């Protein structure tokens, strides 16, 4: 297809057809329905009639089939009453474009993010739903829940306060939620329908032949989506009369008004535009941009962008207000487009289109990450080698693209895994998405999204019998579980990762899993098991001649012995760690290990030995030029000297520490000087 779209009858699309209507965002009609909804807000509920205070938020239900303007009416109502809700408006969509219900935990996470609240990674439906209800308990919020499939989806998020209002959109009644009266939508009134036609087709033909325009409204049954497509068809055919379109619809094939108008409008498109429009039904989350359309159709990005604008002007797509140009495929058109792909596209062609889309997404994510690695010559070289259309000009532009496209990217990962036939591309996509999120958002901030991605990785690894990847996914999931306090769940996953690592003969995974099992037992207070698992990991490190890791494990074993009050064992392991650090030449680690040995000696009731060890640690800290450690050691020396009856020397050391760090940075002498032996989380290599 050329950059200029051509109509099927040979006429070029007019400028009116290529340009979306300027007034598209203005709401039309539905005055009666809006009045009913306003009255319903003020209506006395059953609880109030019975003398009880309403325990939950009022729910307004807007019901109707897709394409009848349910969401538009809900948004207009929200616009009119939003000023009453001081804490703002929250929106969530409760079903996918194909009608699949969105899991409640995902919706709850979106709402918590909208409130600016943290969302624990891996939280289940009950935990996150309760978090949403708790967050809304002392707020006055208007909650818009679009495309609800079942009452349970709304009920799980329903604020437990009458100060909030919930506006739900659904195809039918939400049986199970008390005191809800649905506002059911039908077609638009004739006046509003004619105005909607005028927006797309212009006023001349509508005014010249009002009877024909009214017949057209009748043929469309006042269906807003059908009227939009009819107006787009008229705009694309400036020489056609309104009566001609009405006649074609009347004598056309059977089906709903929307289906008849869709078939007529679709047939008027160029062949290339028809194909692209059909393939847009494969877009993740029903949201597309020029890159997605380009990859699906196998055409240039510029051509795809032009075609998207063209079909948007004809009413097939809805433009999305965002920094990155995006378009939504209307839910009412999704079944019609999918039916066309089943009859006009071979399964192999559809699979190839999906593969192209995933490959393009992977390359964009790689570009998104590479632009952030400005200090790496290799990254700069890789970024420069990408085609110009895939390169981001600045890290800020890449971060904005990632933020805007994140829902579609996550949907792409879920669809790729569910497909089951493109697992190699799915694995590459998930790896690229993880690295891009970490580069732009950070591991902590992106943890909820990373948790979901690692679960998908685990699904693919189990399906394809890939024990190495299974072990990596289990380790990552367990790390996130451990960070959010689900230590028992983390322990089970670490053990499963150990089994997978052994099956894959992966020494890194097995060693890391054993060490992490020990860390989980330590967190649970089972110090004997923790020391045992650390010892197993230590034996592997020693056998593989990995002195740095072995030194760290000696320190971990010493730490759990200290917690258990076995000071003799703790001292022996700290001395082993000190010897290992000395052999490796790590001066700072040597100093820290000496400081911990001094702490254990003090716990064991040997202050003189502790004082000597602490002096030695000070000397090593000076060599390492570690001011923080040196100041903490000075404080510890002061504390020890005070107990030994030398207050003057104690004041000297404390004064030196104060000069080094300043009063606001004083360390607690009883706290560990370093966190090398705290529960740590490590991950696998991040290389492409």
Secondary structure, 3 states (H helix, E strand, C coil): CCCCCECCCCCECCHHHHCCCCCCCCCCCCHHHHHHHHHHHHCCCHHHHCCCCCCCCEEEEEECCCCCCHHHHHHHHHHHHHHHCCCCEEEEECECCCCCECCHHHHHHHHHHHCCCCCCCCCCHHHHHHHHHHHHCCCCCEEEEEEECCHHHHHCCCCCCCCCEEEEEECCCCCCCCCCCEEECCCCCHHHHHHHHHHHHCCHHHHHCHHHHHHHHHHCCCCHHHHHHHHHHHHHCCCCCHHHHHHHHHCCCCCCHHHHHHHHHHHCCCHHHHHHHHHHHHCHHHEECHHHHHHHHCCCHHHHHHHHHHHHHCCCEEEECCCCCEEEECHHHHHHHHHHHHHHCCHHHHHHHHHHHHHHHHHHHHHHHHCCCCCCHHHHHHHHHCCHHHCCCCHHHHHHHHHHHHHHHHHHHHHHHHHCCCHHHHHHHHHHHHHHHHHHCCCCCCHHHHHHHHHHHHHHHHHCCCHHHHHHHHHHHHHHHHHCCCHHHHHHHHHHHHHHHHHCCCHHHHHHHHHHHHHHHHHCCCHHHHHHHHHHHHHHHHHCCCHHHHHHHHHHHHHHHHHCCCHHHHHHHHHHHHHHHHHHCCHHHHHHHHHHHHHHHHHCCCHHHHHHHHHHHHHHHHHHCCHHHHHHHHHHHHHHHHHCCCHHHHHHHHHHHHHHHCHHHCCCCCCCCCCCCCCCCCCCCCCC
